[in-house]
Amino acid sequence: MTNSANCHMLLANGGRHACVFTFRCSLLSNSGNLNLITQALEAVGRKMEVLPDPSTVHFHLPGDLSVLVHRKYEDFINELISKFPHEKEGILKFYGICWKIFNSLNSLELKSLEEPLYLFGQFFQKPLECLTLAYYLPQNAGDIARQFIKDQELLSFIDAECFIVSTVNALQTPMINASMVLCDRHFGGINYPVGGVGGIATSLADGLVEKGSEIRYKANVTNVLLENGKAVGVRLSNGKEFFAKTVISNATRWDTFGKLLKDKELPEEEKNFQKNYVKAPSFLSIHMGVKASVLPAGTDCHHFVLEDDWNNLEKPYGSIFLSIPTVLDPSLAPEGHHILHIFTTAGIEDWEGLSRKEYEEKKEVVANEIIRRLEKKLFPGLQDSIVLKEVGSPKTHRRFLARNDGTYGPMPRGKPKGLLAMPFNTTSIDGLYCVGDSCFPGQGVIAVAFSGIMCAHRVAADVGLEQKSPVLDAGLLGLLRWLRTLA
């Protein structure tokens, strides 16, 4: 049960030219146990042609601090040390711990942490790696960084590193999440799917259908059906009902328990989740086609811009994400042109209560200010080079992604104890599972893919396709619930 838009849209120009607009991220790693999207494609008999991305992101930060995150870890770490030579030891220690965590994760067969037979098996095979992950589970990246680093500007850079993953600073980012992303980008490198990121969803869907699955589009789920307290199916907006042994919701937990189960009292575990987490902001997105001449030779694909004040990092419209996928794949735009995907955090409350005219005018005003900032910082003449522009607000994200307030996902209300408070895939309602960024291990492409792998394994055990132990299950699930109360 999922409700989302495809990852790209095709905008034709007079029927003769087209720009394929695509999201910013380069996604496909080629090796290791954490290359989960590649594994998912292989599971349905699909493989995508990819292009190597020579860098992950180019940071443009206050004080004219410029840091390029190279594909090769050594190149990145050498560049960072060149900016902060007095913090060489601290840099090596912090990122070294990231690698220690990443290598521990990457050595394990990733399945459900709610399945005790799997957990015990992994522990007996890799005890040191499991203990490493258990040690860092309740810790945050900012606390670890401060053990080794004193330079405030460098700590602010690590905040920015975490922000592009989780929309929060390092003190609010679980160390395990940070380590997954900060190391996976170098491990085997990150690669961009030819034809755009939307091809991943298309390939997965085609592969699933070929394997015998059925995908129903324009099938808007409005209710989860319960029978004697057990989830037994779903009802669509057209009144049709579908019944199944299990129901898996890819909606946020706010949508799942606030809308799809709106007549049921909020379970205690969900009250605990909402006590610890709030909805992260949404985004203002700008998709543009521009003349290629506006971009200097050698322009990088991904950029993060925060011009003047570190305090603006987490504020609405404070920082700017920019992706130019045609730097890697020119086929996405007509010859002589590039496509830009620009986005910045924005709350939906800033867009409510407007007339249609006021709404459209506000989109233009805010978008033009973002473009002006990029023009000043990176690309002089950007405004005059635009040949096509589409602007989406948080309301756009809410409408087409069916996410509560268009939210990017959950973020902690305060300083969390790592991932302790994150709920897993099972819920207090028998037969109902949740998956996605409001489940362990949280936000980010790798984390969400991991959530899907874990859920599939837990469901397979519950329906008899994998071995399970009811006694151990009850004990482990009770222990996990208790641990979440400590967060």
N, C-alpha and C positions, 0 to 999 in steps of 0.2 A: 504494500500500500504506500504509494509515493505520489507526490505531486510536485513536479518541477518542470521548468522550461528547458528546452535543448540548449546546448552550450554555445550555439552560434546562430546568427540570423543572416540571411542573404538579402542584400538590398540592391536591386537592379537600377541601372541608370540608362533609361531609354531603351532597355532591352539589349543593349550592346556591351555594357561593362557591368561588372559586379564586384562588390567588396564583401568578403566573408568576415564578419566581425566575430571575434573569439575572445574568450577570457584570457587573463594575463599569464596563467601559470604554465610552465613547462613541467610535464608530469611524469614521464616514463623513465624509471630507472631500469638498468639492464641486468642487474645482478643482486644477489643476496635475498634473504627471507623477507625483507621489507619492500621489495618491488611488487607490492600487492596488486596494483592495477594491471601490470604486465601478466601476473599470475592469473588474475580474473579473466583477462582476454584469452590466455592459453586454455583455461578451463572450458571455454565455449568454442574452442577451435579457431581463435582469431589472433592475428598478429598485425600490428600497424607499422607502416614505414615511418621512421623518425629521423629527425635532424638533431645533431649534437648542439646543445646550447653552451657556448664558451664561457658564459657567466650566468649567475643566478639573479643578481640584482646589482645595480650601481646606486649607492647611497649618495645623495647630495644634501648635506646637513649643515646646521648652524656653524658659523665661524669658517665657512668655506671648507669644511671637512668633507672630503670626497674619498669613498672607499668602494672599490670594486670587488665583489665576491666572485672570484675566479672559479672555474670548473675544478681546477686542481687545488687541493687543500693547501699544499705548500705555497703556492703562489698567493692565495688569499692571506694566509697567516703571515707571510713575509711582508705583504703590503700593509697589513694592520700593525705589525711591529714597527714598520718604518714610520707610521704616523704617531706611535706611542712607544718609542724605544725604551723609555724608563719603566715601562710596564711589560717588558718581554716575558719575564718569568710568570707574571700573573696571567697573561694571555695564554701562554702555553699550558698552564695548569688548568684554567677554566675550560678551554676547548679540549684539553686532554681528558677531563672528566666527561665531557659530552661524548667523546669517542668511547670511553669505557662503558658508558650506558648504552650507546648505540651498538657497540660490538656484542654486548650481552644480549640485547634484544635480537640482533641479527643472527645470533647463534642458535636461537630457539625456533622450534616449529610453532608458529603462531596460531593458536586456537583459543577456545573460550577459557577465560580465567574463572568462570563459574562452573567448570567441569572438573571435579576433583581427581578423577583417574588420569586425565591429561596433566594436571598440575603436579601430581606426585611423580608421574613418569618423567616429566621434564626436570623436576628437582633432582631425582636420582641420577639422571644423565648429566645434568649441568648444574651442580649445586652452587658453585661460586657465582655463576652468572645470575641464577635466581636470587641469591642473597644480595647481589649488587643491586638488582632492580628493586627488591623489597626495601633496601636501605634508602634509596633515592625516591621511592614512591611518595612519601609525604613532604618532599622538599621542593623548593622553588628555585628557578634559575637565578633570580636576583640575589638571594641569600648566598648561593654558592659563589657567584661572581664576587661578592663583597668580601669573601674570605681571602681572596687573592689579589684583588684590584682596588686601588684607592683613587685613581684619577677619575674625577666626576664626569668628564667628557667621555671617557671610554666606557664608564658604566651607562651613560646615556646612549652610547652607540649600541650596547647590548640590549638596552630597552627597545631601541628601534628594531634590532634583529628579532626580538620576540614579538613586537607589535605587528610586524608584517605577517606573522603566523596566527596570532591570537587576538589582535586588537586591544591588548593590554600590555602593561610594562613587564619587565623581567621579574619583579617581585610578585606579580600575580600569575606568572606563567609556570606551570609545573615543569620541573627539571627534565622529566622523561619526555614530555612533548617537545621542549626546546631541543633536546639532544637528537630526537628523531629527525627533525627538520634541518638543524644546523650541520648534521653529518651526512644525511642521506643525499644532500645536494652535491657532495663531493664523492661519495662512494659509488663508483661506476659512472658518475656524471648524470646530469639531468638532460632529457631529450624531449624535443618538441614534435608532436604528431603532425605529419604532413597533412595539409588540408584543414588544420585547426583542431582545437581541443574537442569540439563537438563531435568529431569522428570517434572519440572514445565511447560516448553514449550510443552512437549509431551502431558501432561494431559490437558492443556488448548486447544490444537489443537484437540485432540480426543473429548473433550466435546463440542467444537464448531461444529464439524462435526455432532455429534449426535443430536445437537439442530437444524440442518438444514443448517448450513453454509457450504460454499465451500472454501477450501484453495488451491490455485494454487502454486505449488512449481516450482522452476527453471523458474519463470515468471519474468524476469528482466524488470522493468519499465524504459523506456527511456524518456518519455514525458508525461506531463499533457496536456490533450486536452482542448482547450478553444473555446467557441462559444459565440460571442458577449460579450466578456470579462468575461464570466462565465465558471468555471471548469465543464466539462460535462463528463470526462472520462480519460482514460490513454491509451498510446500505449506501447506495449512491444517491446523488442529487435528483436523479430521474425516478427514484423509488425502487429500482432493482436491488435485490439482495443476493449476496453470494455467501456461501457457507464453507467453512474449512476447519481442519483440526487446529490450526494455529493462525493467528493474525499478527503480522509484523508491521509496525508503523515506522515509517521514515519521516514522519512529521516531527516537529519539535515537541518536547514534552509539554510545553504550554498549550500547543494545539491538540496533542493527543488527549491530555487529561482535562483541558479546559473547553474543548469544542467537540471532539469526537466522542467523549464520554461525559458530556455536559450535565447529564441528569444524575451522575454518580458522585457521591461525596469524594473529595480529593483524598487519596490514600495517604497515610502517614509518611511514607517514604517520599512521596512527591511534595508534601509540605516541607520536608527536610531539604529536598533539592531546591525548592524556591526560596527557602530561608538562606541558603548558601550561594545561590546564583541568581543573577538578573540577566535580562536580555541585552546582549551586546547591540550597539547601534547598527543601522543598516548603512547603505551607501548611496551616494549620488554617482551615477555612471554616465560617462560621455564616450560615445563611439564616433570616431571621425575618420573620414578619408581626406588625406592632404596630398599636396604636390610633393614629390620625393625630394625636390631641390631644397626644401626647408630643413632637412636633416643633414648634419655634417657627416662626412665620410667616417666610417668606423663607429657610428652610433650603436650603443648597446641595446639589447632587446628590452630589458626590464629596468625600471628606475623607481627610486623612492625619494621624494623631495620634501624636505622640511627646512625652510629657508633661514629663519631668523631666530627662533626661540624654542628651546627644547621643551618648554612648558606647554607648547601647542601640540605636542605629539599626539595626545589622546583626545584633544578637543575636536568638535565637529568642524570639518573642512580644514583642519589644521595641517594635515600631511596629505601628500598626493602620491597615489600609486599610478604608474604609467607602464603600459606594455605596447611594444611595436612589433608584433609577430612577423610582419613582412620583412623585417631585418633577416629573419631566418628562412621564411617561406614566401618569396615574392609572388607566388601563384595566388595568394589570398586577395590581391588587389590588381587593378588594371596596370599595365606598364606605365612607369613614370609616376606612380602613386604609392603611398604607404597608408596603412590603417593604424590608428591609435586607439587604445582602450585606456581611458583615464577614469579613476574613481577615487573617492574620498569618503570618509565616514560621515554619516548624517543621521540624525534621529527623526523618526516619523512625526514627532510632535511639532517639528518645524514646518511641516507641510500640510497639517490638518486645518480645516476651517477656511480654506481658500475657494473662491469661485474658480470656474474653469479658466477664465481669462487671467485671474491673478496667479493661478497655478502655473500656467504656461509662461507668463512673464517672469515669475520667480525662477523657473528653470533656466531661462535665458540669462538672467542677471547672474545667478550663481555660477553657471557654466562658463560664462564669459570671464568672470573673475578668476576662475581656476585656469582657464586658458591664458589669461594675461600673466599669471604667475609663472606658468611654464615658459611662456614667451620670454619673460625677463630672465629666468634662470637658465634655460637650456636652448631654446629655439627661437631666436629673433625672427619676426615675420610670420609666426605660426598662425595668427588670426587671419591674415590675408591669404594664406595657402590652403584654407579649408574649402573643400569642394562638396562635402557631405557631413552632416552632423545630426546625431540623435542623442537626446538626453533622457535619462531615466532617474526617477527619484526613489526614496524609500517606499512610496506608494506603488511604484512600478514593481519593485521587488516583492512587495506583499501580494500584489495581484497575480503575478505570473509564477511566483515560486510558492505561493500559498504558505508563507512563513509568517508567524505572528509578528505584526509590526514590521515585517521585512527584515527581521533580525538576522545577523550573521551567525548567531549561535549564543550559547551561554557564556557569561563571564562572571568571575567571583565577585561577590558584594564587597569583600575586603581582601585581606591577604590570606589566601587559602593554605591548607596543609597539603600541598601537592595535589595529588589526584584522589585523596581519600574520600572526598565528598561526592565524587562522580558516580552516579548510578550505572549499573551494567545493563545488560540486554533484557534480563527477566524483569517482570514487574510483579506487583502484589496481586494482579489479576491473572488467574490461571488461563493459559492459552494466549496471552497477549505479550508480545515482545516489542521493545523499542530498539531502534538502530539509528546511527547518525551522530551529529556533533553534540547533542545533549546527552550522550552516553559516554562512558569510559572508552577511549582516553581523551575525548574532547574534540576541539576544532583542528582543522588542517587536513589536507588531502590524505596523508598517510594515516592519520588518526581515524578519520572517518572510514577509510577502507578497512582498517584493522577492526573497527566496530562491526562492519559487515561480516568479516571472516569469523569473528567470535560468535556473532549471533547465529550464523549458519551452523556452526559446530554445536552450539547449545540446543538449537532446535532439532538438529539431526539426532542428538542423544535422546531428547525428550520424545521423539516419535519412533524411536527404536532402530534408527539407522546407524547409530554409534553405540558402543558399550557405555553403560552407566551404572552407578550404584546409588539407589534411592537413599540409603542411610547416610553415605558420605555427602550426597547432594544436600540433604537437609542441614547437615552440620556446616558445610562450607557456606551455603547461602545465608545461614543465620550469622556466621562469623562476619561475612562481608557487610551485612546490614548493621551489625554492631560497630564495625570499624567506621562506617559512614557517620554514625552518631558522634564520633570523636572529632570530626572535622569542624 
